[in-house]
Amino acid sequence: MNSSQIKHFDYIFTGTGLAALMTVYKMVLSGNFADKSLLLLDQDVKKTNDRTWCFWEKEDSVWSPIVLKKWDSALFANENFKRDLDLRPYQYHQIRGLDFYDFVFEELSKHSNITFSNEKVTNINELETHVFVGSEENRYTCNYLLNSIYTSSTALSQMNYPVLQQHFVGWYVKSEKEVFNPEQATFMDFSVEQKGNTRFMYVLPVSKTEALVEYTLFSEKLLSTAEYENEIQIYLEKRGIEQYDIVEKEQGSIPMTCYPFWKKNTKRVLNIGTAGGWTKASTGYTFRNADKKSGDLVEFLYSSSSIKMTSFHKRSRFWFYDLLLLDILYRHNELGSSIFSSLFKKGNSSLIFKFLDEETTLIEDVKVILKCPKRPFLRALFGVIFLSNKFNLNQ
């Protein structure tokens, strides 16, 4: 194929997951990129409800039209206690993947400067003046590339930063009887057997008869699908829920790591989403982090007269907090229940959510951290300081 047949764009997005679609949507809303050409490449057509996103929010946002359900109250539990959490001034929001895709693509389809192509990316090559992108069908070039295709070997091939997974299977169930409380989400229920891991149930009821029931682990190794589903069945049976239909299923695995993905950014290529370390490392939450980061990225792309993608990343003290927790869970995965339980048993739930959103002051950080078990965090702190000196991790 000669150069005259290669199409050029200002921006190309390789992968159209949450981060990419949020970024492009906000580029459109800003009105500042109408003269720029954008290409979105993904082998997935985004026509299925492949996941559910949840996040806490104080006020309405651009995503409010597609929020399926909101809760003011949540349940936290382990084998010894239960606590009703008053989330105010926050609300816990649920968005279905398909609703998000349809919402974004409906808007993008109105703009002639945006092209979506269902293609598998096979090659990315950065040159001095542009970036070359190849797919199985076509060849493209762009001024700047935003990549959200996650390569697991990047983080797994190193030993300095622990890598866990938030892995889960969820059933959307519809019961014959009214068995759910639609006014309260179950945020974390650690009463399930831990089996040496960090395991909990997660329940999002949308009515008295319908709920997403999800079995989730924070651990290194995945389970067989049958193991997840067996635990969901046991959980439902223990609560007297025996007559129900499984309407939908979802399954996923989200990497939890403080690996510095930003070191892979170059002059013209920026990794975003999971590939860029946008996932909240200590919890696996993605929606709220991606919402913030995508907004920052759109502002960065517009305000920078001479863009160097390497200058986008900014690391905060919350990265260090996440590193401590992941170090503990990697070495002693069985401690997850006790750590989260110590936070939520007597802690101010709204302050904890503010902390997880990385919006607390240093004094507020201390209030939250002091709720955690001291010994494992001190050990982790010593280990991280040692590694920092040995491998220069703060760069």
C-alpha positions as CSV (number, residue, x, y, z in Angstrom):
1,M,0.0,0.0,0.0
2,N,1.5,3.4,-1.0
3,S,1.5,6.5,1.1
4,S,-1.3,8.1,-0.8
5,Q,-3.7,5.4,0.4
6,I,-2.8,5.8,4.0
7,K,-5.4,7.9,5.8
8,H,-4.1,10.5,8.3
9,F,-5.9,11.7,11.5
10,D,-5.1,14.2,14.1
11,Y,-5.8,11.7,16.9
12,I,-6.2,7.9,16.8
13,F,-7.6,5.9,19.7
14,T,-6.6,2.3,19.7
15,G,-9.2,0.5,21.8
16,T,-12.5,2.1,22.7
17,G,-13.1,1.1,26.3
18,L,-14.3,3.3,29.1
19,A,-11.3,5.7,29.1
20,A,-11.2,6.3,25.3
21,L,-15.0,6.8,25.0
22,M,-15.1,9.2,27.9
23,T,-12.2,11.2,26.5
24,V,-13.7,11.4,23.0
25,Y,-17.1,12.3,24.4
26,K,-15.6,15.1,26.4
27,M,-13.6,16.3,23.5
28,V,-17.0,16.7,21.6
29,L,-18.7,18.4,24.6
30,S,-15.8,20.9,24.9
31,G,-16.4,22.2,21.3
32,N,-12.6,22.7,21.0
33,F,-11.8,19.8,18.7
34,A,-14.4,20.3,15.9
35,D,-11.5,21.0,13.4
36,K,-9.6,17.9,14.4
37,S,-10.1,14.4,12.8
38,L,-10.4,11.5,15.2
39,L,-10.3,7.7,14.5
40,L,-11.5,5.1,17.0
41,L,-10.3,1.5,16.3
42,D,-11.6,-1.5,18.2
43,Q,-12.3,-5.1,17.2
44,D,-15.3,-5.1,19.6
45,V,-18.4,-3.4,18.2
46,K,-19.7,-2.5,21.7
47,K,-23.2,-3.9,21.2
48,T,-23.5,-6.1,24.3
49,N,-23.9,-5.4,28.0
50,D,-20.5,-6.8,28.9
51,R,-20.0,-5.0,32.3
52,T,-21.4,-2.8,35.0
53,W,-19.8,0.2,36.4
54,C,-20.4,1.7,39.9
55,F,-19.2,4.8,41.5
56,W,-20.1,7.3,44.2
57,E,-21.1,10.9,43.3
58,K,-22.3,13.9,45.2
59,E,-24.0,15.7,42.3
60,D,-25.3,15.0,38.8
61,S,-22.8,14.6,36.0
62,V,-22.8,14.2,32.3
63,W,-23.4,10.5,32.9
64,S,-26.6,11.0,35.0
65,P,-29.0,10.3,32.1
66,I,-27.8,6.7,31.9
67,V,-27.6,5.9,35.6
68,L,-29.8,2.8,36.1
69,K,-30.0,3.0,39.9
70,K,-28.9,5.2,42.8
71,W,-28.5,4.3,46.5
72,D,-28.2,6.5,49.6
73,S,-27.5,3.5,51.8
74,A,-25.1,0.5,51.6
75,L,-24.4,-2.6,53.7
76,F,-21.0,-3.6,54.8
77,A,-20.6,-7.0,56.5
78,N,-18.2,-9.7,57.6
79,E,-18.7,-12.9,59.5
80,N,-18.9,-11.0,62.8
81,F,-20.9,-7.8,62.2
82,K,-23.1,-5.9,59.8
83,R,-23.2,-2.1,59.4
84,D,-25.6,0.1,57.4
85,L,-23.6,2.9,55.8
86,D,-25.3,6.3,55.3
87,L,-23.5,7.4,52.1
88,R,-24.7,11.0,52.2
89,P,-23.7,13.4,50.8
90,Y,-22.7,10.7,48.3
91,Q,-24.9,8.4,46.3
92,Y,-23.8,5.0,44.9
93,H,-24.5,4.9,41.1
94,Q,-24.9,2.0,38.7
95,I,-24.4,2.2,35.0
96,R,-24.8,-0.7,32.6
97,G,-22.1,-1.1,29.9
98,L,-24.5,-1.2,27.0
99,D,-26.3,2.0,28.1
100,F,-22.9,3.8,28.3
101,Y,-21.8,2.6,24.8
102,D,-25.2,3.6,23.2
103,F,-25.2,7.0,25.0
104,V,-21.7,7.9,23.8
105,F,-21.9,6.5,20.2
106,E,-25.3,8.3,19.7
107,E,-23.5,11.6,20.3
108,L,-20.3,10.7,18.4
109,S,-22.4,9.7,15.3
110,K,-23.5,13.3,14.9
111,H,-20.0,14.5,14.3
112,S,-18.4,14.0,10.8
113,N,-14.9,14.5,12.1
114,I,-15.1,11.3,14.2
115,T,-14.7,7.9,12.6
116,F,-15.2,4.5,14.3
117,S,-13.9,1.4,12.6
118,N,-14.3,-2.2,13.8
119,E,-10.7,-3.4,13.2
120,K,-8.1,-5.2,15.2
121,V,-4.9,-3.2,15.7
122,T,-1.8,-5.1,14.7
123,N,1.0,-2.6,14.7
124,I,1.9,0.7,16.3
125,N,5.1,2.5,15.2
126,E,6.1,5.9,16.4
127,L,8.1,8.1,14.0
128,E,9.6,11.5,14.5
129,T,6.7,13.4,12.9
130,H,3.8,11.0,13.3
131,V,2.6,7.7,14.5
132,F,1.9,4.7,12.2
133,V,-1.0,2.4,13.0
134,G,-1.7,-0.8,11.2
135,S,-4.8,-3.0,11.4
136,E,-5.6,-6.3,9.8
137,E,-7.4,-4.3,7.0
138,N,-5.9,-0.9,6.8
139,R,-3.0,1.5,7.5
140,Y,-3.3,4.9,9.2
141,T,-1.1,7.7,10.5
142,C,-1.8,10.3,13.2
143,N,-0.2,13.2,15.0
144,Y,-1.0,11.6,18.4
145,L,-2.1,8.2,19.5
146,L,-4.2,7.4,22.6
147,N,-3.8,3.7,23.4
148,S,-6.0,1.8,25.8
149,I,-5.2,-1.7,24.7
150,Y,-3.8,-3.4,27.8
151,T,-1.0,-5.8,27.6
152,S,-0.8,-7.9,30.8
153,S,2.8,-8.9,30.2
154,T,3.9,-5.3,30.8
155,A,3.1,-5.5,34.5
156,L,3.5,-9.2,35.0
157,S,7.0,-9.4,33.6
158,Q,8.5,-7.3,36.5
159,M,9.0,-8.0,40.2
160,N,9.1,-4.6,41.8
161,Y,5.4,-3.9,41.9
162,P,2.9,-6.5,43.1
163,V,0.1,-7.4,40.6
164,L,-3.3,-8.6,41.9
165,Q,-6.6,-9.0,40.1
166,Q,-10.1,-7.8,41.0
167,H,-11.8,-10.8,39.4
168,F,-15.5,-11.6,39.5
169,V,-18.6,-13.3,38.1
170,G,-22.0,-11.6,38.4
171,W,-25.5,-12.9,37.9
172,Y,-28.4,-10.7,37.1
173,V,-31.2,-12.6,38.9
174,K,-34.9,-12.2,39.0
175,S,-36.6,-14.0,41.9
176,E,-40.2,-15.2,42.2
177,K,-40.6,-13.6,45.6
178,E,-39.8,-10.1,46.8
179,V,-36.4,-10.8,48.5
180,F,-34.2,-7.8,47.8
181,N,-34.2,-4.3,49.4
182,P,-33.9,-1.9,46.4
183,E,-33.1,1.0,48.8
184,Q,-29.8,-0.5,49.9
185,A,-26.8,-1.8,48.0
186,T,-24.5,-4.4,49.5
187,F,-21.1,-2.8,49.1
188,M,-18.9,-5.6,50.5
189,D,-20.1,-8.7,52.3
190,F,-17.1,-10.6,53.6
191,S,-19.2,-13.2,55.4
192,V,-18.5,-15.7,52.6
193,E,-15.7,-18.2,53.3
194,Q,-12.4,-16.5,52.6
195,K,-10.3,-19.6,51.8
196,G,-7.0,-17.7,52.4
197,N,-8.0,-14.9,50.0
198,T,-9.9,-11.6,50.0
199,R,-13.4,-12.6,48.9
200,F,-16.7,-10.8,49.2
201,M,-20.2,-10.6,47.7
202,Y,-21.5,-7.5,46.1
203,V,-25.3,-7.0,45.6
204,L,-27.0,-4.3,43.6
205,P,-30.8,-4.6,43.8
206,V,-32.8,-2.6,41.3
207,S,-36.2,-3.8,42.6
208,K,-37.6,-6.2,45.2
209,T,-37.2,-9.1,42.8
210,E,-34.2,-8.1,40.7
211,A,-30.5,-7.7,41.5
212,L,-26.9,-8.1,40.3
213,V,-25.2,-10.6,42.6
214,E,-21.5,-10.7,42.2
215,Y,-18.8,-12.8,43.7
216,T,-15.5,-10.9,43.8
217,L,-11.9,-11.6,44.8
218,F,-8.9,-9.4,45.2
219,S,-6.1,-12.0,44.7
220,E,-3.4,-13.1,42.3
221,K,-4.9,-16.1,40.7
222,L,-8.3,-16.5,38.9
223,L,-10.8,-19.3,39.6
224,S,-12.7,-21.5,37.3
225,T,-16.1,-20.1,36.3
226,A,-17.8,-22.9,38.1
227,E,-16.2,-21.9,41.4
228,Y,-17.5,-18.3,41.2
229,E,-21.0,-19.5,40.2
230,N,-21.1,-22.1,43.0
231,E,-20.4,-19.4,45.6
232,I,-23.2,-17.2,44.2
233,Q,-25.6,-20.1,44.4
234,I,-24.6,-20.9,48.0
235,Y,-24.9,-17.2,49.0
236,L,-28.4,-16.9,47.5
237,E,-29.6,-20.2,49.1
238,K,-28.4,-19.1,52.6
239,R,-30.6,-16.1,52.2
240,G,-33.6,-18.2,51.3
241,I,-33.5,-17.2,47.6
242,E,-34.0,-20.5,45.7
243,Q,-36.5,-19.7,43.0
244,Y,-35.0,-17.3,40.5
245,D,-34.0,-16.9,36.9
246,I,-30.5,-15.8,35.7
247,V,-31.3,-13.0,33.2
248,E,-27.7,-12.1,32.4
249,K,-24.2,-13.0,33.4
250,E,-21.0,-10.9,33.5
251,Q,-17.4,-11.8,34.2
252,G,-14.2,-9.8,34.4
253,S,-10.7,-9.3,35.7
254,I,-9.2,-5.9,36.4
255,P,-5.5,-5.6,37.2
256,M,-4.7,-4.0,40.5
257,T,-1.1,-2.7,40.5
258,C,0.9,0.5,41.1
259,Y,3.2,-0.3,38.2
260,P,4.3,3.0,36.6
261,F,2.5,2.6,33.2
262,W,3.3,6.3,32.5
263,K,6.9,5.3,31.8
264,K,5.7,3.7,28.6
265,N,4.3,7.1,27.4
266,T,6.3,8.8,24.6
267,K,6.4,12.0,22.7
268,R,3.4,11.1,20.6
269,V,1.8,8.1,22.3
270,L,-0.1,8.2,25.6
271,N,-1.4,5.1,27.3
272,I,-4.8,5.6,28.9
273,G,-7.3,3.5,30.9
274,T,-6.1,0.3,32.4
275,A,-3.1,0.5,30.0
276,G,-2.2,3.8,31.5
277,G,-2.7,3.0,35.1
278,W,-6.0,4.8,35.4
279,T,-7.6,2.0,37.4
280,K,-7.7,2.8,41.2
281,A,-5.0,0.3,42.2
282,S,-6.2,-0.5,45.7
283,T,-9.9,-1.2,44.8
284,G,-10.1,-1.8,41.1
285,Y,-12.6,0.9,40.7
286,T,-12.4,2.4,37.2
287,F,-15.3,4.7,36.4
288,R,-14.6,7.6,38.7
289,N,-10.9,7.6,38.1
290,A,-11.4,7.4,34.3
291,D,-14.0,10.3,34.6
292,K,-11.4,12.5,36.3
293,K,-8.5,11.5,34.1
294,S,-10.4,11.9,30.8
295,G,-11.4,15.4,31.8
296,D,-7.8,16.3,32.7
297,L,-6.6,14.8,29.4
298,V,-9.0,16.8,27.3
299,E,-7.9,20.0,29.0
300,F,-4.3,19.0,28.5
301,L,-4.7,18.3,24.8
302,Y,-6.4,21.6,24.2
303,S,-4.2,23.8,26.4
304,S,-0.8,22.5,25.4
305,S,0.6,24.4,22.4
306,S,3.4,21.9,22.0
307,I,2.2,18.5,23.3
308,K,4.5,16.0,24.7
309,M,2.5,13.0,26.0
310,T,5.2,12.2,28.6
311,S,4.3,15.4,30.5
312,F,0.6,14.4,31.1
313,H,1.1,12.1,34.1
314,K,1.1,13.5,37.7
315,R,1.5,11.1,40.6
316,S,0.1,11.8,44.1
317,R,0.5,10.5,47.6
318,F,-2.5,8.3,47.0
319,W,-0.3,6.1,44.7
320,F,1.9,5.4,47.7
321,Y,-1.1,4.5,49.9
322,D,-2.3,2.1,47.2
323,L,1.2,0.6,47.0
324,L,1.2,-0.2,50.7
325,L,-2.2,-1.9,50.6
326,L,-1.3,-3.9,47.5
327,D,2.0,-5.0,49.1
328,I,0.0,-6.3,52.1
329,L,-2.6,-8.1,50.1
330,Y,0.0,-9.6,47.8
331,R,2.0,-11.1,50.7
332,H,-0.9,-11.8,53.0
333,N,-4.1,-12.0,50.9
334,E,-6.1,-13.4,53.8
335,L,-5.9,-10.0,55.5
336,G,-8.2,-8.2,53.1
337,S,-11.4,-8.8,55.2
338,S,-9.8,-7.5,58.4
339,I,-8.4,-4.4,56.7
340,F,-11.6,-3.3,55.0
341,S,-13.6,-4.3,58.1
342,S,-11.5,-2.0,60.3
343,L,-12.1,0.9,57.9
344,F,-15.9,0.5,57.7
345,K,-16.8,-0.9,61.2
346,K,-16.6,2.5,62.9
347,G,-15.2,4.8,60.3
348,N,-17.1,7.7,58.6
349,S,-18.3,6.2,55.4
350,S,-18.4,9.5,53.5
351,L,-14.8,10.3,54.5
352,I,-13.7,6.8,53.4
353,F,-15.3,7.4,50.0
354,K,-13.7,10.8,49.8
355,F,-10.4,9.2,50.6
356,L,-10.9,6.5,47.9
357,D,-11.7,9.3,45.4
358,E,-8.3,10.9,46.3
359,E,-9.9,14.1,47.4
360,T,-9.0,14.2,51.1
361,T,-6.6,16.5,52.9
362,L,-3.5,15.1,54.5
363,I,-5.2,15.4,58.0
364,E,-8.2,13.5,56.6
365,D,-5.9,10.9,55.2
366,V,-4.4,10.3,58.7
367,K,-7.9,9.9,60.1
368,V,-8.7,7.1,57.6
369,I,-5.3,5.4,57.8
370,L,-5.4,5.2,61.6
371,K,-8.5,3.0,61.3
372,C,-6.4,0.3,59.6
373,P,-4.4,-2.4,61.4
374,K,-1.1,-0.9,62.3
375,R,1.3,-3.9,62.2
376,P,0.9,-5.0,58.5
377,F,1.0,-1.4,57.3
378,L,4.2,-0.7,59.2
379,R,5.8,-3.8,57.7
380,A,4.6,-2.8,54.2
381,L,6.0,0.7,54.8
382,F,9.4,-0.6,55.7
383,G,9.4,-2.9,52.7
384,V,8.4,-0.1,50.3
385,I,11.0,2.3,51.6
386,F,13.6,-0.4,51.2
387,L,12.6,-1.1,47.6
388,S,12.4,2.6,46.9
389,N,16.1,3.0,47.9
390,K,17.1,-0.2,46.0
391,F,15.2,0.3,42.8
392,N,14.5,4.0,42.8
393,L,10.7,3.4,42.7
394,N,9.8,7.1,43.2
395,Q,10.8,8.0,39.6
